[in-house]
Amino acid sequence: MPAQEAWPTLGELLQEESETVLPALSEKVAYDLGRRATDAAWDEGLTVVVGIWRGDHQLFHSALPGSTQDNDEWLQRKGRTVRRFEHSSLYMGQLCRDANTTLSEKFLLPNSEYAAHGGAVPLRVRDAGVVGWMGVSGLPQLDDHRFVVRILRDHLSASLSR
């Protein structure tokens, strides 16, 4: 039997958030991030939806073959969690797991509107704070989260090499 994969700690998730700060979030940056995520998902045969928001404005959306409306609903619920708490949806899920509670119990938020499951990550801009979020839905929650973080890191790495 394979060893169970360790979930990241709250400290590790905070470290990820501090390492994925963008210089800006323009429509062009959102398009580049979204295209990078969509291309990677196509190449890897993933059945996901990808979304990027700045405030209430959706700047990018892509639904890959095999994804469903349910993936869009999960994405919205995870994104509401990011907007409310300015931390990744996985961070909020881990915060609740560590406290042996749920988001609904701890913060009195309806499960129909909020989800503390991995896959939505805050988009922080240097000197501005959280201005939006990026999310993926369709994989197991830890994989959703890691996919978004990888895309953000790849984008930042490519930006630095220019």
N, C-alpha and C positions, 0 to 999 in steps of 0.2 A: 504494500500500500504506500503510495507516494506521500511525502511529508506535506502537511497543510501549509499553504503559503501564508507568510506573516503579513498582517495588515500594517500599513504605516502608522506610526505614532502621531499624536497631535503635533509634537515638535517637528517631526519629519515633514508633515504636511504644511506647517507654517514656513519651514525652510524652502519648500518648493514654491510657495506663493511669493516669497521674497526674491527668489531666483528667476521669476518669470515676469518681471515688470517691463512693460513696453515703453518705448520713448514717446509713442503717440498711438491713438486709435482713430485713424481716418477711415473713410470708405475704402481707400486703396489698401490700407493695412488689413482691414477686415476681409477684403476680397482675396488678398494674398494668403492670409491664414486659412480662410475657407477653402480656397483652391488647393492649398497644400494638404489640408485634411482630407478633402474629397479625393484627390489623386492618390494619397496613401491608402485610403479605404478601398478605392477601386483596385489598386495593385494588390492589396491583401485579401480581396474578395469579402470584405466586411459588409454586412447588411445593416447599415446605420443611417441615422439622420445626423446632420451637422448644422449647428446654428450659432450665430454670433450676433450679439446685441450691444448697442451703446445706449444706455438708459432704457427707454421704452421702444426705441427704434431698432427693428431687426435689420441688420446690415447684410446678413448672408444666411441662406438656407439651402441645403441640398439633401435630398432623400435618395439613397442608393437602392438599387433593385433588392427586393426582399424586405425592405423596411416597411413599416405600416403606420397608420395614424396613431396607434398606441405609442410608438416611439416618439412621435411629436408631443403627445400628451405627457409622457415621462420627462421629456426634455424641458417642457414648460414648468413642470412641478419642481424639477431640480434647479432650474434657473431662478424661480421665485425664492428658493432657499438662499441662493447666492446673493441675490439682490437684497434680501432682508438682513443677512448676517455678514455680508462682505467676506465670506470664507467659502471655500469649495464645498460642494454638497457632500463630498466624502468626509471632509473635516467635520462637518456638522453631524454626520452619521456616526463618526468615531467618537465625537464628544458625547453623544447620547449613549452609545454602547458602553463607553467607559463609566458612565454614571448609571448604567443599568436602567435606562429609560428610553423613551422615544421622543422624537421631535414634537409629536402631538401632545404627549403628556407634559413634557418640560416647558414648552412654550405656548401651549393651547392653540396649536395651529392645525387646521383640518388636513387630513391625509389626502383629500381630494384636490388640494391646492398646493401642497408642499411635499417634497420628497427629500429625505436625507440619505440619498443613495448616490454613489460616485458617478461622475460624468459631466458636471458643470463646474467651471473654474472661473473665479473672478478675473477680469481684465483690469489690472492696475496700470496706471500711467504714472511715470516718474513725475513728482511734484503735483500730482492731481488726485491720487488715490484711486479707488475703484470707480471706473466709469462705465463698466459693462461686464459682460460675461460671454464665455464660449462653452458650448456643450456638445456632447455626443451621446446618443442613446441607441442601444441595440445589442450591446455586448454585456457580459457580466459587469457589475458596477465597478469593480477594481480595474478591469480592462478599459472600460469607458474613460475612467479618470486618467489612467496612465497614457492612453492614446492622446487625450487633449494636452496633457503636460508635455509629452514628446513633441507634439506639433508646435507648441509654443517655444520649446527649447530649440527645435530645428530652425524655426523662424528667426529667433534672436541670434542664433549662431550664424545663420546666413547673412543677417543684417550687419553683424560685426565684421564679417569677412569682405564686405563690399568696400 
